[in-house]
Amino acid sequence: MLKWIIILVASITSFPAASDDCYDMAGRDYKIDPDLLRAIAWNESGFRQNAVGQSPDNSIDVGLMQINSQHFRNLSSIGVTEYHLMHDACMNIYTGAYILAQSFHRLGVTWQAVGAYNAGFKKTPEQHLRRENYARRIHATYVALKESKKNNNKGK
């Protein structure tokens, strides 16, 4: 775990300022702690904008926040394309914040809602477990990030 915390802190402190501002702006606009968005991006893509993953249902996930292809049709109706999600870090972060905000709206501001960001809302035991496991990973990263910031601020 310590290895991952060190990698997380190093990645966050070396991440480009422009993208960092996007976490802050998206967090402000969607009323979500920007560090929660950072924790999700770290777990989803390791902060790699060009990341592409495949989900268990054979859909694809793209960019920093690993936006799932199930959202592409709806997003295209508001002008957000797969190309934007792959090549515009801010658009990807804002889209992830939008999806998380929808989850919060549906389930409340809970770790269950954070789990639904990744595992969806299906009410099966398997999906419930996936939501719990995902939320646990995000929570651990989020806490580590908050602790590292607190410790960095002590030295100033």
VOTI-60493 format. One line per 10 residues: for each residue x, y, z of N, C-alpha, C. Coordinates in steps of 0.2 Angstrom, whole numbers. Example, Ala and Ser with C-alpha at 12.3 -4.5 7.8 and 13.67 -1.06 7.14 Angstrom:
# VOTI-60493
66:-28:39:62:-22:39:66:-16:39 | 64:-11:35:68:-5:36:64:0:39 $
This chain:
# VOTI-60493
4:-6:0:0:0:0:4:6:0 | 10:6:4:14:12:4:17:14:-3 | 19:8:-7:21:9:-13:16:13:-18 | 10:12:-17:5:15:-21:4:22:-19 | 4:23:-12:3:30:-10:9:35:-12 | 15:32:-12:21:36:-15:20:37:-22 | 18:32:-26:17:33:-33:11:38:-34 | 6:38:-30:0:43:-31:3:50:-29 | 6:51:-24:8:58:-22:13:60:-28 | 18:56:-30:22:58:-35:19:60:-42 $
14:56:-43:10:57:-49:6:64:-49 | 3:65:-43:-1:71:-42:3:77:-42 | 9:77:-39:13:83:-39:16:84:-45 | 17:79:-50:20:81:-56:15:81:-62 | 8:81:-60:3:81:-65:3:88:-68 | 2:89:-74:1:96:-77:-4:100:-74 | -2:107:-73:-6:112:-69:-12:113:-73 | -13:113:-80:-19:114:-83:-24:109:-81 | -22:102:-81:-27:97:-80:-29:98:-72 | -24:99:-68:-25:100:-61:-31:106:-60 $
-30:111:-64:-35:116:-63:-42:113:-65 | -42:109:-70:-49:106:-72:-52:102:-67 | -48:98:-63:-51:95:-57:-54:100:-52 | -51:105:-51:-53:111:-47:-60:114:-49 | -59:115:-56:-65:119:-59:-71:114:-59 | -70:108:-61:-76:103:-62:-78:102:-55 | -74:101:-50:-76:100:-43:-81:106:-41 | -78:112:-42:-82:118:-40:-89:118:-44 | -89:117:-50:-95:117:-54:-100:112:-52 | -98:106:-51:-102:100:-49:-103:99:-41 $
-100:103:-37:-100:103:-30:-97:96:-28 | -92:94:-31:-88:88:-29:-81:90:-27 | -79:87:-21:-72:88:-19:-67:86:-25 | -63:91:-27:-58:89:-33:-54:83:-31 | -52:82:-25:-48:77:-23:-51:70:-24 | -58:70:-24:-62:64:-25:-61:62:-33 | -62:68:-37:-61:67:-44:-54:64:-46 | -49:67:-42:-42:65:-43:-41:58:-41 | -44:56:-36:-44:49:-33:-47:44:-38 | -52:46:-41:-55:42:-46:-51:41:-53 $
-48:47:-55:-44:47:-61:-38:43:-60 | -35:43:-54:-29:39:-52:-31:31:-53 | -36:29:-50:-38:22:-50:-40:20:-57 | -44:24:-60:-46:23:-67:-41:22:-72 | -36:27:-72:-32:27:-78:-24:29:-76 | -23:29:-69:-16:31:-67:-14:38:-70 | -19:42:-71:-18:49:-74:-16:49:-81 | -18:44:-85:-16:44:-92:-22:46:-96 | -21:51:-100:-26:54:-104:-28:49:-110 | -23:46:-112:-24:41:-118:-26:34:-116 $
-28:33:-110:-29:26:-107:-36:24:-111 | -36:18:-113:-42:14:-115:-42:8:-112 | -48:6:-109:-49:0:-105:-55:-4:-108 | -55:-10:-107:-61:-14:-108:-65:-16:-102 | -71:-15:-102:-75:-17:-96:-77:-24:-97 | -80:-27:-91:-82:-34:-91:-87:-35:-96 | -91:-30:-98:-97:-31:-103:-95:-30:-110 | -88:-29:-111:-85:-28:-117:-86:-21:-120 | -89:-16:-116:-89:-9:-118:-82:-7:-117 | -80:-1:-119:-74:2:-118:-74:8:-114 $
-69:10:-110:-68:16:-106:-62:20:-108 | -63:26:-109:-58:31:-112:-56:36:-107 | -49:38:-108:-47:44:-105:-45:44:-97 | -44:49:-94:-42:50:-87:-47:47:-83 | -53:49:-84:-59:46:-80:-62:40:-82 | -59:37:-87:-62:31:-90:-69:31:-91 | -71:36:-96:-78:36:-97:-81:30:-101 | -86:27:-99:-88:21:-102:-92:23:-109 | -91:18:-114:-94:19:-120:-102:19:-120 | -105:16:-114:-112:16:-114:-115:24:-113 $
-110:28:-111:-112:35:-111:-112:39:-117 | -108:36:-122:-106:40:-128:-113:43:-132 | -118:39:-133:-124:41:-136:-127:47:-133 | -128:47:-127:-131:52:-123:-126:59:-123 | -120:57:-122:-115:63:-122:-115:66:-129 | -115:62:-134:-115:65:-141:-121:70:-142 | -126:69:-139:-132:73:-140:-131:80:-137 | -126:81:-133:-124:87:-130:-117:90:-133 | -115:86:-138:-109:89:-141:-102:86:-139 | -103:81:-135:-96:78:-132:-95:71:-136 $
-90:71:-139:-88:65:-143:-83:61:-140 | -82:54:-142:-77:50:-140:-70:54:-141 | -69:57:-147:-63:61:-149:-62:66:-143 | -67:70:-141:-66:75:-136:-63:71:-129 | -66:66:-128:-65:62:-121:-58:59:-122 | -55:58:-128:-48:55:-128:-43:60:-128 | -45:66:-131:-40:71:-133:-40:78:-129 | -45:78:-125:-46:84:-121:-47:82:-114 | -41:83:-110:-41:81:-103:-47:84:-99 | -48:91:-100:-53:95:-96:-60:92:-98 $
-61:91:-104:-68:88:-106:-69:81:-102 | -64:77:-102:-64:70:-99:-66:71:-92 | -62:76:-88:-63:77:-81:-70:79:-80 | -72:84:-84:-79:87:-83:-84:82:-84 | -83:78:-89:-88:72:-90:-88:67:-85 | -82:65:-82:-82:61:-76:-86:64:-70 | -85:71:-69:-88:74:-64:-96:74:-65 | -98:75:-71:-105:75:-73:-108:68:-71 | -105:63:-73:-107:56:-72:-108:55:-64 | -102:57:-61:-102:56:-53:-108:60:-50 $
-109:66:-53:-114:70:-50:-121:67:-51 | -122:64:-57:-128:60:-58:-129:54:-53 | -124:51:-52:-124:46:-47:-126:48:-40 | -123:54:-38:-124:57:-31:-132:59:-31 | -134:62:-37:-141:64:-37:-146:58:-36 | -144:52:-39:-148:46:-38:-147:43:-31 | -141:42:-29:-140:38:-23:-138:43:-16 | -138:49:-17:-135:53:-12:-128:54:-12 | -125:58:-8:-118:59:-8:-115:53:-4 | -114:48:-6:-112:42:-2:-106:38:-6 $
-103:34:-3:-98:29:-6:-101:24:-10 | -108:23:-9:-111:18:-14:-112:22:-20 | -113:28:-20:-114:32:-27:-107:32:-30 | -102:33:-26:-95:33:-29:-94:26:-33 | -96:20:-29:-95:14:-32:-99:13:-39 | -105:16:-39:-109:16:-45:-106:20:-51 | -102:24:-50:-98:28:-55:-95:22:-59 | -92:17:-56:-89:12:-60:-93:6:-61 | -97:4:-57:-101:-3:-57:-108:-2:-59 | -110:4:-60:-117:5:-62:-122:4:-56 $
-129:4:-58:-134:4:-53:-138:-3:-53 | -136:-7:-57:-139:-14:-57:-140:-17:-50 | -146:-19:-48:-147:-22:-42:-146:-30:-41 | -139:-32:-42:-138:-39:-41:-132:-39:-36 | -132:-45:-33:-126:-46:-28:-119:-45:-31 | -118:-47:-37:-112:-46:-40:-110:-38:-41 | -115:-35:-43:-114:-27:-45:-113:-24:-38 | -117:-26:-33:-116:-23:-26:-109:-24:-24 | -107:-30:-24:-100:-31:-22:-95:-27:-26 | -96:-26:-33:-91:-22:-37:-92:-15:-35 $
-97:-12:-33:-98:-6:-31:-94:-5:-24 | -95:-9:-19:-92:-9:-13:-84:-9:-14 | -82:-14:-18:-74:-14:-19:-71:-8:-22 | -75:-6:-27:-73:0:-31:-73:6:-26 | -78:7:-22:-78:13:-17:-73:12:-12 | -71:6:-10:-66:5:-5:-59:7:-8 | -58:6:-14:-52:8:-17:-51:15:-18 | -57:18:-20:-57:26:-21:-56:29:-14 | -59:26:-9:-59:29:-2:-52:29:0 | -48:23:-1:-41:23:2:-37:28:-2 $
-38:29:-8:-34:34:-12:-35:41:-10 | -42:42:-9:-44:49:-7:-41:50:0 | -41:46:5:-38:47:11:-31:48:11 | -27:44:7:-20:45:6:-18:52:3 | -22:54:-2:-21:60:-5:-22:66:0 | -28:66:4:-29:71:9:-23:71:14 | -21:65:16:-16:65:21:-9:67:18 | -8:66:12:-1:68:9:-2:76:8 | -7:79:7:-8:86:6:-7:89:13 | -10:86:18:-10:89:25:-3:89:27 $
1:83:26:8:83:28:12:88:24 | 11:89:18:14:94:14:13:101:16 | 7:102:18:6:109:21:9:110:28 | 10:105:32:14:106:38:21:108:37 | 24:106:32:31:108:30:32:115:28 | 26:118:26:27:125:23:26:131:29 $
